[in-house]
Amino acid sequence: MIKREKNPDFLNAFLDYSTTILNKSPNSIKEYNYDLAMFFKFIKIHFNMTNETDFKEISIKDITIDTVKKIKIDDIHAFLGYLTTNYHSKPATRARKISTIRIFFYYLCQDASDTFKLDHNPALTLKTPKKDKRLPKYLSLDDSKKLLEAASDEDNRNCERDFAITTLFLNCGMRLSELVGININDIDFSECKMNVIGKGNKERTIYLNKACMRAIADYLEVRPKEGVKHDKKFSDKALFLSERRERISNRTVQLIINKELMKAGLDSRKYSVHKLRHTAATLMYQYGQVDIRALQELLGHESISTTEIYTHVNNDQIRSAVEKNPLANL
């Protein structure tokens, strides 16, 4: 991740605008910085501003707004072609970078100060590549039960914490960042619900079933009360703590789930934390007869089209549909 002091001023101005005006999350800001740093490193090569070919060694600090004004739609297409040829980037990866570039140039044309203002937006007609439609990978109901059993192994000194984490993932379909960000005071124990901060710093309510409430209660009984760090991560408020008595990290949670998958005899290369989100959504849709709009709200999806990937049917459902055909027994 490139440091802000290595950015040109116009890029840092855009990041500040995205943080304060667009209210983008820290993760989004990191992605914007990464995507645009990569784009401008390519521009330096493309415009013959450097002989260096190793992206790690290319500095973008010296790029001026005058250089940005020279960028045309063909140059952006060349960047996307470079990503495809040299990095074998998938349509979803290119789509994210296109989104970043669009937002960046819109800012320069509409909201930037006079110092950085552009008269023409080269990304105005930039199209998003068609994404491959893939069914999400998810655990079956039986495999989900195996994972919960592995998480409750009493030989693990953190079994209450790890079981609560796994239970929330499989029952609520929350994102990794949402789980890590939970504070104890986000939970309304009387109403069995909690607030989480999702993508784009958007807050939403997640309702907790009996399994979640019981798992959280069991963990809170053993959650460390002494020696919890008072730091910039507000560890003292965090629901889930690491063994160092600070807010648990994304990486630690990923390692916990990976270990549980292996213990349950499941392929840890096939499944991941995010696949547990897919699992929760799929199980709720298949077994709970959840309305697609309700599922959209629960998962915090901005577009209903994102939620629709969970309306897929499994092979048993397809077989059952064929067998129920009124012509089947003729």
C-alpha positions as CSV (number, residue, x, y, z in Angstrom):
1,M,0.0,0.0,0.0
2,I,1.5,3.3,-1.1
3,K,1.8,5.9,1.6
4,R,0.0,9.3,1.3
5,E,3.3,11.2,1.4
6,K,4.2,9.4,-1.9
7,N,1.0,10.6,-3.6
8,P,0.7,13.8,-5.7
9,D,-1.4,16.5,-4.1
10,F,-4.4,16.0,-6.3
11,L,-4.7,12.4,-5.4
12,N,-4.6,13.1,-1.6
13,A,-7.2,15.8,-2.2
14,F,-9.4,13.2,-3.8
15,L,-8.9,10.8,-0.9
16,D,-9.8,13.5,1.6
17,Y,-12.9,14.3,-0.4
18,S,-13.9,10.6,-0.5
19,T,-13.4,10.4,3.3
20,T,-15.2,13.6,4.3
21,I,-17.8,14.2,1.6
22,L,-18.5,10.7,0.2
23,N,-18.2,9.2,3.7
24,K,-16.2,6.2,2.3
25,S,-14.9,3.6,4.7
26,P,-11.1,3.2,5.4
27,N,-11.1,0.1,3.3
28,S,-12.6,1.9,0.3
29,I,-10.0,4.7,0.7
30,K,-7.2,2.1,0.7
31,E,-8.7,0.6,-2.5
32,Y,-9.0,4.0,-4.2
33,N,-5.4,4.8,-3.3
34,Y,-4.1,1.4,-4.5
35,D,-6.1,1.5,-7.8
36,L,-5.1,5.0,-8.7
37,A,-1.5,4.6,-7.7
38,M,-1.4,1.6,-10.1
39,F,-3.1,3.6,-12.8
40,F,-0.7,6.5,-12.6
41,K,2.3,4.2,-12.5
42,F,1.0,2.8,-15.8
43,I,0.5,6.3,-17.2
44,K,4.1,7.1,-16.5
45,I,5.2,4.1,-18.5
46,H,2.5,4.8,-21.2
47,F,3.5,8.4,-21.6
48,N,7.2,7.6,-21.6
49,M,7.8,9.5,-18.4
50,T,10.0,6.7,-16.9
51,N,12.3,3.9,-18.1
52,E,11.4,1.8,-15.0
53,T,9.1,-1.2,-15.7
54,D,8.9,-2.5,-12.2
55,F,5.8,-0.9,-10.7
56,K,7.2,-1.1,-7.2
57,E,10.0,1.2,-8.2
58,I,7.9,3.8,-10.0
59,S,7.2,7.0,-8.1
60,I,4.0,8.9,-8.9
61,K,4.8,11.9,-6.6
62,D,6.0,14.0,-9.6
63,I,2.8,13.6,-11.7
64,T,1.2,16.9,-12.1
65,I,-2.4,17.8,-12.9
66,D,-1.2,18.9,-16.3
67,T,-0.3,15.3,-17.0
68,V,-3.8,14.2,-15.8
69,K,-5.3,16.6,-18.3
70,K,-3.7,14.8,-21.1
71,I,-5.3,11.4,-20.3
72,K,-7.9,10.2,-22.8
73,I,-10.3,7.3,-22.9
74,D,-7.9,5.4,-25.0
75,D,-5.2,5.7,-22.3
76,I,-7.6,4.2,-19.8
77,H,-8.5,1.4,-22.2
78,A,-4.7,0.7,-22.5
79,F,-4.4,0.5,-18.7
80,L,-7.3,-2.1,-18.6
81,G,-5.7,-4.0,-21.5
82,Y,-2.4,-4.0,-19.6
83,L,-4.1,-5.4,-16.5
84,T,-5.6,-8.2,-18.6
85,T,-2.5,-9.1,-20.5
86,N,0.1,-8.7,-17.7
87,Y,-1.9,-9.6,-14.6
88,H,-4.6,-11.8,-16.1
89,S,-7.1,-9.7,-14.1
90,K,-10.7,-10.9,-13.9
91,P,-13.6,-8.8,-15.1
92,A,-14.6,-8.1,-11.4
93,T,-11.1,-6.7,-10.7
94,R,-11.2,-4.5,-13.8
95,A,-14.7,-3.4,-12.9
96,R,-13.5,-2.2,-9.5
97,K,-10.7,-0.2,-11.0
98,I,-13.0,1.3,-13.6
99,S,-15.4,2.4,-10.8
100,T,-12.5,4.0,-9.0
101,I,-11.3,5.9,-12.1
102,R,-14.8,7.1,-12.9
103,I,-15.3,8.5,-9.4
104,F,-11.9,10.1,-9.5
105,F,-12.4,11.9,-12.8
106,Y,-15.9,12.9,-11.8
107,Y,-14.4,14.5,-8.7
108,L,-11.8,16.4,-10.8
109,C,-14.5,17.7,-13.2
110,Q,-17.2,18.5,-10.7
111,D,-16.0,19.0,-7.1
112,A,-12.2,19.7,-7.2
113,S,-10.8,23.1,-6.3
114,D,-9.8,25.3,-9.2
115,T,-6.2,24.2,-8.8
116,F,-7.1,20.6,-9.9
117,K,-10.2,21.2,-12.0
118,L,-10.6,19.4,-15.3
119,D,-12.7,20.7,-18.2
120,H,-13.2,17.3,-19.8
121,N,-13.9,13.9,-18.2
122,P,-12.1,11.1,-20.1
123,A,-13.9,8.4,-18.2
124,L,-17.4,9.7,-19.1
125,T,-18.0,6.9,-21.7
126,L,-16.0,4.3,-19.9
127,K,-17.9,1.0,-19.8
128,T,-17.8,-1.8,-17.2
129,P,-16.7,-5.2,-18.5
130,K,-19.4,-7.9,-18.4
131,K,-18.8,-10.1,-15.4
132,D,-19.0,-13.9,-15.4
133,K,-22.0,-15.1,-13.5
134,R,-20.8,-17.7,-11.0
135,L,-22.8,-19.4,-8.3
136,P,-21.5,-18.7,-4.9
137,K,-19.7,-21.5,-3.0
138,Y,-21.3,-22.4,0.3
139,L,-21.4,-25.1,2.9
140,S,-24.3,-27.5,3.0
141,L,-26.4,-27.7,6.1
142,D,-24.6,-30.8,7.3
143,D,-21.2,-29.2,6.7
144,S,-22.3,-26.1,8.6
145,K,-23.1,-28.3,11.6
146,K,-19.7,-30.0,11.3
147,L,-18.0,-26.6,11.3
148,L,-20.0,-25.5,14.5
149,E,-19.0,-28.8,16.1
150,A,-15.4,-28.1,15.3
151,A,-15.6,-24.6,16.7
152,S,-17.0,-25.9,20.0
153,D,-14.0,-28.1,20.7
154,E,-13.3,-27.7,24.4
155,D,-9.6,-28.5,23.8
156,N,-9.4,-25.0,22.3
157,R,-8.8,-22.5,25.1
158,N,-10.7,-19.9,23.1
159,C,-13.6,-22.2,22.2
160,E,-16.4,-19.8,23.5
161,R,-15.0,-16.9,21.5
162,D,-14.4,-19.0,18.3
163,F,-17.8,-20.7,18.5
164,A,-19.5,-17.3,18.9
165,I,-17.6,-16.0,15.8
166,T,-18.6,-19.0,13.7
167,T,-22.2,-18.9,14.9
168,L,-22.6,-15.2,14.0
169,F,-21.1,-15.8,10.5
170,L,-23.4,-18.8,9.8
171,N,-26.5,-17.3,11.2
172,C,-26.3,-13.6,10.3
173,G,-24.3,-13.6,7.0
174,M,-22.2,-10.6,8.1
175,R,-19.0,-9.5,6.5
176,L,-15.6,-10.0,8.1
177,S,-15.1,-6.3,8.7
178,E,-18.5,-6.1,10.3
179,L,-17.8,-8.8,12.8
180,V,-14.4,-7.5,13.8
181,G,-16.0,-4.0,14.3
182,I,-18.7,-5.1,16.7
183,N,-18.6,-3.3,20.0
184,I,-20.4,-4.7,23.1
185,N,-22.7,-1.6,23.2
186,D,-23.8,-2.3,19.6
187,I,-25.8,-5.2,21.0
188,D,-29.3,-4.7,22.3
189,F,-29.7,-7.7,24.5
190,S,-33.4,-7.0,25.3
191,E,-34.4,-6.8,21.7
192,C,-32.0,-9.5,20.4
193,K,-30.4,-7.3,17.8
194,M,-27.3,-5.3,17.0
195,N,-26.0,-2.6,14.7
196,V,-23.1,-3.1,12.4
197,I,-21.2,-0.8,10.1
198,G,-21.1,-2.2,6.6
199,K,-19.8,-1.1,3.2
200,G,-19.6,2.6,2.7
201,N,-19.9,3.2,6.4
202,K,-23.6,2.3,6.2
203,E,-25.1,1.2,9.5
204,R,-27.7,-1.6,9.5
205,T,-29.5,-3.7,12.1
206,I,-28.9,-7.4,12.4
207,Y,-31.4,-9.5,14.3
208,L,-30.0,-12.3,16.5
209,N,-31.6,-15.7,17.0
210,K,-31.4,-17.8,20.1
211,A,-28.2,-19.6,18.9
212,C,-26.4,-16.2,18.5
213,M,-27.6,-14.8,21.8
214,R,-26.6,-17.9,23.6
215,A,-23.2,-18.0,22.0
216,I,-22.5,-14.3,22.7
217,A,-23.6,-14.8,26.4
218,D,-21.4,-17.8,26.9
219,Y,-18.4,-15.9,25.4
220,L,-19.0,-12.7,27.5
221,E,-18.8,-14.9,30.6
222,V,-15.1,-15.7,29.8
223,R,-14.2,-12.5,27.8
224,P,-11.2,-10.9,29.5
225,K,-12.1,-8.0,31.8
226,E,-8.7,-7.0,33.1
227,G,-5.8,-5.8,31.0
228,V,-7.8,-5.0,27.9
229,K,-5.9,-2.4,25.9
230,H,-7.1,1.2,25.6
231,D,-5.9,2.0,22.1
232,K,-7.0,3.6,18.8
233,K,-8.9,0.5,17.9
234,F,-11.1,1.0,21.0
235,S,-10.3,-2.5,22.1
236,D,-11.9,-1.9,25.5
237,K,-15.2,-1.6,23.7
238,A,-14.7,-4.5,21.3
239,L,-16.9,-7.7,21.5
240,F,-14.2,-10.0,20.3
241,L,-10.6,-9.8,21.7
242,S,-7.4,-11.5,20.6
243,E,-5.1,-13.3,23.1
244,R,-3.2,-10.0,23.4
245,R,-6.4,-8.5,24.8
246,E,-7.0,-6.1,21.9
247,R,-9.7,-6.0,19.2
248,I,-9.4,-9.1,17.1
249,S,-8.0,-8.6,13.6
250,N,-9.3,-9.7,10.3
251,R,-6.3,-12.0,9.8
252,T,-6.9,-13.7,13.2
253,V,-10.5,-14.4,12.4
254,Q,-9.5,-15.8,9.0
255,L,-7.0,-18.2,10.7
256,I,-9.6,-19.3,13.2
257,I,-12.1,-20.2,10.5
258,N,-9.4,-21.9,8.4
259,K,-8.4,-24.0,11.4
260,E,-12.0,-25.0,12.1
261,L,-12.6,-25.9,8.5
262,M,-9.6,-28.3,8.5
263,K,-10.7,-29.7,11.9
264,A,-14.2,-30.4,10.4
265,G,-12.6,-32.2,7.4
266,L,-13.6,-29.5,5.0
267,D,-11.5,-28.0,2.2
268,S,-10.0,-24.8,3.5
269,R,-8.8,-23.9,0.0
270,K,-12.4,-24.0,-1.3
271,Y,-14.1,-22.3,1.6
272,S,-13.3,-19.1,3.5
273,V,-14.8,-16.5,5.9
274,H,-16.7,-14.9,3.0
275,K,-18.0,-18.3,1.9
276,L,-19.7,-18.4,5.4
277,R,-21.6,-15.3,4.4
278,H,-22.7,-17.1,1.2
279,T,-23.7,-20.1,3.4
280,A,-25.8,-18.1,5.7
281,A,-27.6,-16.4,2.9
282,T,-28.2,-19.6,1.0
283,L,-29.5,-21.6,4.0
284,M,-31.9,-18.8,4.9
285,Y,-33.2,-18.7,1.4
286,Q,-33.4,-22.5,0.9
287,Y,-34.8,-23.4,4.4
288,G,-36.3,-20.2,5.7
289,Q,-38.3,-19.2,2.7
290,V,-36.9,-15.7,3.1
291,D,-38.2,-13.0,0.8
292,I,-35.4,-11.8,-1.6
293,R,-36.0,-8.2,-0.4
294,A,-35.7,-9.1,3.2
295,L,-32.5,-11.0,2.4
296,Q,-31.1,-7.9,0.6
297,E,-31.8,-5.8,3.7
298,L,-30.2,-8.5,6.0
299,L,-27.0,-8.7,3.9
300,G,-26.7,-5.0,3.4
301,H,-26.7,-5.2,-0.4
302,E,-27.1,-1.9,-2.3
303,S,-28.5,-3.7,-5.4
304,I,-31.1,-6.5,-5.5
305,S,-29.1,-8.0,-8.4
306,T,-26.3,-8.8,-5.9
307,T,-28.7,-10.6,-3.7
308,E,-30.2,-12.6,-6.5
309,I,-27.1,-14.9,-6.7
310,Y,-28.6,-16.6,-3.7
311,T,-31.8,-17.6,-5.5
312,H,-29.9,-20.4,-7.2
313,V,-31.3,-23.9,-6.8
314,N,-29.4,-27.0,-6.0
315,N,-29.4,-30.3,-7.9
316,D,-31.9,-31.9,-5.5
317,Q,-34.3,-29.1,-6.1
318,I,-33.9,-29.5,-9.9
319,R,-34.5,-33.3,-9.6
320,S,-37.5,-32.8,-7.4
321,A,-39.0,-30.3,-9.9
322,V,-38.6,-32.8,-12.7
323,E,-40.1,-35.6,-10.7
324,K,-43.1,-33.4,-9.7
325,N,-43.9,-32.8,-13.4
326,P,-47.5,-34.0,-13.9
327,L,-46.4,-35.9,-16.9
328,A,-43.7,-37.9,-14.9
329,N,-45.8,-41.0,-14.3
330,L,-47.5,-41.3,-17.7
